[in-house]
Amino acid sequence: MDETAGQRDLAMRPSTLVNRGDLPGVRAREKINVLLTAHDPEVAKANLAQLTERHSPLLRQIAREPVTSVVNPNLRNNAIAALAHLVSVDNLNLLTDLAKHDKDEVIRAHAMTALANTGLQLAVTVLADSLDSPHPIEATVARKGLANLTDRLGRTTVEALMRPEQRLIEQPFRGQTSADE
């Protein structure tokens, strides 16, 4: 019996060399990835300054990708932080959506921090809604974000945007009783 019996000659498909220069979307994504993954804080700050509104669609895409968190969590977190520096309706809507609905509590916390860093009033209601979160990271970030916003916007403004039961209450120092006041 012939050793090649039953085997067919497989057709060879010609391969084509792909030039990344022909794929502007790939080049843009690679550039953003490099800008977002700087380890040196000074370089990261300089890289953030290079990002403009034209980078926002790609930053929003990275911020939405859960798989990015698995491969390189800092990439997604830095994209979320960058969106807070490029304030636009689309960016704020995405940050709000991530802060309220992302499956990962750490991503929700990053989005809340980004919203608080914008210094905008709309962040107050998002953060206030997370004050009673069963996730300690979320609740802590919400409290810190509201404190940040209170410093920037003023206590009266922040409390006016919160429900009455959420309003900030002066807490006595540990060990201090009402008789000490």
C-alpha positions as CSV (number, residue, x, y, z in Angstrom):
1,M,0.0,0.0,0.0
2,D,1.3,3.4,-0.9
3,E,2.2,5.6,2.2
4,T,0.5,8.6,0.7
5,A,-2.7,6.8,-0.1
6,G,-5.8,8.8,1.1
7,Q,-3.9,12.0,1.5
8,R,-4.5,14.9,-0.7
9,D,-2.2,17.6,-1.7
10,L,-3.3,20.5,0.5
11,A,-3.5,23.7,-1.4
12,M,-1.1,26.3,-0.2
13,R,-2.6,29.7,0.6
14,P,-0.3,32.5,-0.2
15,S,0.5,34.7,2.8
16,T,0.7,38.4,2.7
17,L,3.0,40.5,4.8
18,V,0.9,43.0,6.8
19,N,2.3,46.5,7.3
20,R,1.1,48.0,10.5
21,G,1.4,51.4,8.8
22,D,-1.7,50.3,6.8
23,L,-3.7,49.8,10.0
24,P,-4.0,53.2,11.7
25,G,-6.3,51.9,14.4
26,V,-3.7,49.4,15.5
27,R,-1.0,52.1,15.6
28,A,-3.3,54.4,17.6
29,R,-4.1,51.7,20.1
30,E,-0.4,50.8,20.5
31,K,0.4,54.5,21.1
32,I,-2.3,54.9,23.7
33,N,-1.2,51.7,25.4
34,V,2.4,53.0,25.7
35,L,1.2,56.4,27.0
36,L,-1.0,54.7,29.6
37,T,1.5,52.2,30.9
38,A,4.4,54.5,32.0
39,H,5.7,53.4,35.4
40,D,7.5,56.6,36.3
41,P,5.0,59.1,37.8
42,E,6.7,62.1,36.0
43,V,6.6,60.3,32.7
44,A,2.9,59.3,33.3
45,K,2.0,62.9,34.0
46,A,3.7,64.0,30.8
47,N,2.0,61.3,28.9
48,L,-1.4,62.3,30.3
49,A,-0.7,65.8,29.0
50,Q,-0.3,64.4,25.5
51,L,-3.8,62.9,25.4
52,T,-6.4,65.1,23.8
53,E,-10.1,64.9,23.1
54,R,-9.3,63.0,19.8
55,H,-8.0,60.2,22.0
56,S,-11.3,59.9,24.0
57,P,-13.1,57.3,21.8
58,L,-10.1,54.9,22.2
59,L,-9.8,55.7,25.9
60,R,-13.5,54.9,26.4
61,Q,-13.0,51.6,24.6
62,I,-10.1,50.7,26.8
63,A,-12.1,51.7,29.9
64,R,-15.0,49.5,28.9
65,E,-12.8,46.3,28.2
66,P,-12.9,43.9,31.2
67,V,-10.3,41.8,29.4
68,T,-7.9,44.7,29.7
69,S,-8.0,44.3,33.5
70,V,-6.8,40.8,33.3
71,V,-4.0,41.4,30.9
72,N,-2.9,44.8,32.3
73,P,-5.1,46.2,35.1
74,N,-3.2,49.5,35.1
75,L,-4.1,50.1,31.5
76,R,-7.8,50.2,32.2
77,N,-7.4,52.2,35.4
78,N,-5.2,54.8,33.7
79,A,-7.7,55.1,30.8
80,I,-10.4,55.8,33.4
81,A,-8.3,58.4,35.1
82,A,-7.4,60.0,31.7
83,L,-11.1,60.3,30.8
84,A,-11.6,62.5,33.9
85,H,-9.0,65.0,32.5
86,L,-10.8,65.1,29.2
87,V,-14.2,66.3,30.4
88,S,-16.9,65.7,27.8
89,V,-20.5,64.5,28.0
90,D,-19.5,61.1,26.6
91,N,-16.6,60.7,29.0
92,L,-18.7,61.7,32.0
93,N,-21.5,59.3,30.9
94,L,-19.1,56.4,30.7
95,L,-17.4,57.2,34.0
96,T,-20.9,57.4,35.7
97,D,-21.9,54.1,34.1
98,L,-18.7,52.4,35.2
99,A,-19.1,53.8,38.7
100,K,-22.6,52.5,39.0
101,H,-22.7,49.3,37.0
102,D,-19.3,47.7,36.4
103,K,-19.1,44.2,37.7
104,D,-15.7,44.8,39.3
105,E,-15.8,46.9,42.5
106,V,-12.2,48.1,42.0
107,I,-13.2,49.5,38.6
108,R,-16.3,51.1,40.2
109,A,-14.0,52.7,42.8
110,H,-11.6,54.0,40.1
111,A,-14.5,55.5,38.2
112,M,-15.8,57.2,41.3
113,T,-12.3,58.6,42.1
114,A,-12.1,59.9,38.5
115,L,-15.5,61.5,38.8
116,A,-14.5,63.1,42.1
117,N,-11.3,64.4,40.5
118,T,-13.4,66.3,37.9
119,G,-14.7,68.6,40.7
120,L,-18.1,68.6,39.0
121,Q,-21.4,68.6,40.9
122,L,-22.7,65.6,39.0
123,A,-20.2,63.4,40.9
124,V,-21.8,64.2,44.2
125,T,-25.0,62.1,43.5
126,V,-23.0,59.2,42.1
127,L,-20.7,59.1,45.1
128,A,-23.5,59.6,47.6
129,D,-25.4,56.6,46.1
130,S,-22.4,54.4,47.0
131,L,-22.0,55.5,50.6
132,D,-24.0,52.5,51.9
133,S,-22.4,50.0,49.5
134,P,-21.8,46.6,51.0
135,H,-18.3,46.7,49.4
136,P,-15.9,48.4,51.7
137,I,-13.7,49.7,49.0
138,E,-16.6,51.4,47.3
139,A,-18.0,53.0,50.4
140,T,-14.5,54.3,51.4
141,V,-13.9,55.8,48.0
142,A,-17.3,57.4,48.1
143,R,-16.6,59.0,51.4
144,K,-13.1,60.2,50.4
145,G,-14.5,61.5,47.0
146,L,-17.3,63.4,48.8
147,A,-14.7,64.9,51.2
148,N,-12.6,66.0,48.1
149,L,-15.7,67.5,46.5
150,T,-16.6,69.3,49.7
151,D,-13.2,70.9,49.8
152,R,-13.5,72.0,46.2
153,L,-17.2,72.9,46.0
154,G,-18.1,73.8,49.6
155,R,-20.1,71.9,52.1
156,T,-23.4,73.7,51.3
157,T,-23.2,72.8,47.6
158,V,-22.4,69.1,48.3
159,E,-25.1,68.7,51.0
160,A,-27.7,70.4,48.8
161,L,-27.1,67.7,46.1
162,M,-27.4,64.8,48.6
163,R,-30.5,63.2,50.1
164,P,-31.2,64.4,53.7
165,E,-30.3,61.1,55.2
166,Q,-26.9,61.1,53.3
167,R,-25.8,64.6,54.4
168,L,-22.5,64.9,56.2
169,I,-22.8,64.9,59.9
170,E,-20.1,66.3,62.1
171,Q,-18.5,63.3,63.8
172,P,-16.9,63.8,67.2
173,F,-13.3,62.8,67.5
174,R,-12.7,59.3,68.8
175,G,-13.0,59.3,72.5
176,Q,-14.8,62.6,72.6
177,T,-18.3,62.5,74.1
178,S,-21.0,65.0,73.7
179,A,-20.2,66.3,77.3
180,D,-16.7,67.2,76.0
181,E,-18.1,69.4,73.3
